[in-house]
């Protein structure tokens, strides 16, 4: 999907899916406790944003 053919929100969703896929390939054991805490906090914030977007 290209940004030229899609509304900005949809191309943003495609980018988010790509980034989530990349994050899923990082082995959790390779992260420090602090890095893991930051990633979990970011995931929770992303989920909250997705929940809000789904209600709009």
Backbone as CSV, one residue per row, in Angstrom:
resi,resn,N_x,N_y,N_z,CA_x,CA_y,CA_z,C_x,C_y,C_z
1,UNK,0.851,-1.174,0.000,0.000,0.000,0.000,0.897,1.237,0.000
2,UNK,0.604,2.184,-0.840,1.417,3.392,-0.894,0.659,4.566,-0.311
3,UNK,1.418,5.522,0.230,0.802,6.707,0.830,0.084,7.537,-0.228
4,UNK,0.533,7.466,-1.471,-0.100,8.258,-2.528,-1.517,7.777,-2.834
5,UNK,-1.769,6.516,-2.604,-3.066,5.947,-2.938,-3.963,5.744,-1.726
6,UNK,-3.464,6.036,-0.544,-4.212,5.759,0.676,-4.360,7.016,1.513
7,UNK,-5.451,7.115,2.251,-5.557,8.198,3.227,-4.424,8.066,4.243
8,UNK,-3.958,9.172,4.808,-2.820,9.110,5.745,-3.019,8.121,6.895
9,UNK,-4.230,8.017,7.405,-4.462,7.084,8.506,-4.201,5.646,8.113
10,UNK,-4.590,5.276,6.909,-4.391,3.888,6.473,-2.929,3.588,6.209
11,UNK,-2.202,4.530,5.617,-0.781,4.277,5.390,-0.056,4.233,6.728
12,UNK,-0.546,4.997,7.712,0.026,4.936,9.049,-0.197,3.588,9.694
13,UNK,-1.363,3.000,9.450,-1.643,1.675,9.995,-0.721,0.625,9.380
14,UNK,-0.477,0.740,8.097,0.439,-0.202,7.438,1.838,-0.085,8.045
15,UNK,2.260,1.143,8.288,3.578,1.368,8.900,3.600,0.777,10.316
16,UNK,2.536,0.982,11.069,2.466,0.438,12.426,2.545,-1.089,12.398
17,UNK,1.852,-1.718,11.445,1.921,-3.182,11.325,3.344,-3.638,11.028
18,UNK,4.020,-2.910,10.145,5.410,-3.258,9.822,6.306,-3.148,11.055
19,UNK,6.123,-2.086,11.823,6.946,-1.874,13.016,6.651,-2.934,14.079
20,UNK,5.381,-3.312,14.227,5.038,-4.362,15.187,5.651,-5.691,14.773
21,UNK,5.648,-5.959,13.482,6.274,-7.183,12.986,7.756,-7.210,13.294
22,UNK,8.430,-6.077,13.097,9.864,-5.996,13.395,10.109,-6.179,14.891
23,UNK,9.268,-5.561,15.712,9.428,-5.681,17.163,9.212,-7.114,17.619
24,UNK,8.295,-7.819,16.986,8.007,-9.197,17.374,9.177,-10.131,17.091
25,UNK,10.062,-9.735,16.202,11.212,-10.582,15.873,12.393,-10.372,16.812
26,UNK,12.302,-9.409,17.737,13.391,-9.169,18.691,13.204,-10.122,19.870
27,UNK,14.192,-10.969,20.135,14.048,-11.894,21.265,14.042,-11.122,22.593
28,UNK,13.024,-11.357,23.402,12.894,-10.622,24.667,14.080,-10.851,25.594
29,UNK,14.693,-12.012,25.533,15.823,-12.291,26.418,17.011,-11.386,26.124
30,UNK,17.032,-10.776,24.943,18.172,-9.927,24.582,18.052,-8.513,25.152
31,UNK,16.908,-8.194,25.757,16.690,-6.862,26.297,17.067,-6.809,27.780
32,UNK,17.558,-5.637,28.198,17.793,-5.439,29.628,16.434,-5.229,30.307
33,UNK,16.420,-5.287,31.628,15.167,-5.055,32.354,14.594,-3.680,32.014
34,UNK,15.451,-2.678,31.946,14.994,-1.315,31.638,14.427,-1.245,30.219
35,UNK,15.115,-1.844,29.251,14.620,-1.839,27.869,13.271,-2.546,27.780
36,UNK,13.145,-3.658,28.471,11.893,-4.399,28.455,10.764,-3.575,29.077
37,UNK,11.051,-2.881,30.184,10.045,-2.032,30.824,9.595,-0.920,29.885
38,UNK,10.533,-0.329,29.163,10.194,0.737,28.205,9.335,0.173,27.080
39,UNK,9.691,-0.997,26.568,8.925,-1.608,25.480,7.509,-1.953,25.930
40,UNK,7.375,-2.481,27.144,6.046,-2.814,27.661,5.215,-1.541,27.820
41,UNK,5.811,-0.482,28.369,5.092,0.791,28.529,4.667,1.334,27.170
42,UNK,5.544,1.238,26.185,5.199,1.700,24.832,4.065,0.871,24.238
43,UNK,4.094,-0.441,24.469,3.043,-1.314,23.948,1.695,-0.985,24.591
44,UNK,1.703,-0.704,25.888,0.467,-0.343,26.585,-0.077,0.973,26.044
45,UNK,0.809,1.949,25.825,0.384,3.240,25.274,-0.166,3.075,23.860
46,UNK,0.479,2.252,23.053,0.010,2.006,21.693,-1.369,1.346,21.714
47,UNK,-1.568,0.408,22.608,-2.869,-0.258,22.726,-3.953,0.750,23.094
48,UNK,-3.629,1.651,24.031,-4.598,2.668,24.445,-4.957,3.571,23.271
49,UNK,-3.960,3.948,22.476,-4.219,4.785,21.296,-5.062,4.035,20.274
50,UNK,-4.780,2.765,20.086,-5.564,1.961,19.140,-7.004,1.839,19.611
51,UNK,-7.200,1.666,20.905,-8.554,1.580,21.450,-9.326,2.870,21.202
52,UNK,-8.673,4.010,21.387,-9.329,5.300,21.137,-9.663,5.442,19.656
53,UNK,-8.723,5.073,18.795,-8.953,5.200,17.340,-10.098,4.297,16.888
54,UNK,-10.239,3.151,17.529,-11.309,2.216,17.157,-12.678,2.749,17.533
55,UNK,-12.737,3.622,18.525,-14.018,4.181,18.961,-14.457,5.376,18.116
56,UNK,-13.551,5.903,17.318,-13.885,7.109,16.532,-14.674,6.737,15.306
